[in-house]
Each structure stands twice: as C-alpha cells, then as structure tokens.
Amino acid sequence: MTDRTQPVQAVALVCLGNICRSPTAQVVLEHDLAAAGLADVVSVASAGTGDWHVGQRMDARAAAALQMAGYDPSSHRARQIDASWFDRFDLLLAMDEQNLADLLTLAPHDAARERVARFRSYDPAAGPGDQDVPDPWFGGDGGFDEVLAIVQRTTGGLVQALRER
C-alpha cells in the first residue's frame, strides 16, 4: 500500500479506542525517534476508530506496562480519527485488520489510501499471518506486556525505515 521510498514527516497510529495499543505505540515511537535524533523531523499522534473513550487517559494497565519499562504515558488523552487526518499524516498505521479496513473506508481518496499500512509491517519478527497487534483489553496484565514487547520491536523497524527515507 504505502510507498516506502517517500519521506515521512508525520505518523498516525490507529487502534479501536485509543487507550491501549495505539497510545502505547505513540509513547514508544516518540521515545525512539528522540533517541535516533528524529524527534524534530517526524511527529507522531494516535487515535481510535471509535469514539467511546475520547478525552480519557490511557488504560491503567497499558500505562503501568509503559511505566514499568521506563516510559511516561501521562500526557495521553484519547482521540478519534476522522478524514482530516489523511491531510495531516504521511503514514497511517493500523494496529489490526479491522482498524486497517476502517482506515481504508475512511480515506477520502486513493492517494490517502496509499498512506495506510499495518503497524506490524515494520516488525522484523512478524510473518505474513501475524500482522495484528493483539487487543489486550479483555485479557490480563500479561497482554499489555505482550503488546509493549511487540510495539518496542516494531518501532525499532519503523524508526530504521523512517531514517532511510
């Protein structure tokens, strides 16, 4: 879908409610971009496809997993994506297959659809049938640790790809 040769200045990370997966990815990606010296070059935001949690803080379990790993999740407030995001972001990354379908439906034109991809397409350990970041919402605390591990690995690949662009 997305052209991996074009420069990227803004990345949007998208999940269902914007309280678990996409904000976790935003916090880690912002940290990794800063460590790579790219924080002033690439901006990051996250949103959900649904509106259930707009304005709320990150899920406490997701925030705890981030804090235990040394990240600061305190500034997050959930938002909902809308069609205007396609004008502001060069790359929109979906956390799972349903989020991908929702983004492609929301995209206002073909050029916008070309900026949509799966987040784990940058995960060096993900196989063709393993492209979703699992939703930890209904599981135990271990699911949030698993999501964090996937996110950390994937942002490493994403930062490398952004550096090469």
Secondary structure, DSSP 8 states (H G I E B T S, - for coil): ---TTS--SEEEEEESSSSSHHHHHHHHHHHHHHHTT-TTT-EEEEEESS-TTTT----HHHHHHHHHTT---TT----B--TTHHHH-SEEEESSHHHHHHHHHH-SSHHHHTTEEEGGGG-TT--TT-------TTS-HHHHHHHHHHHHHHHHHHHHHHHH-
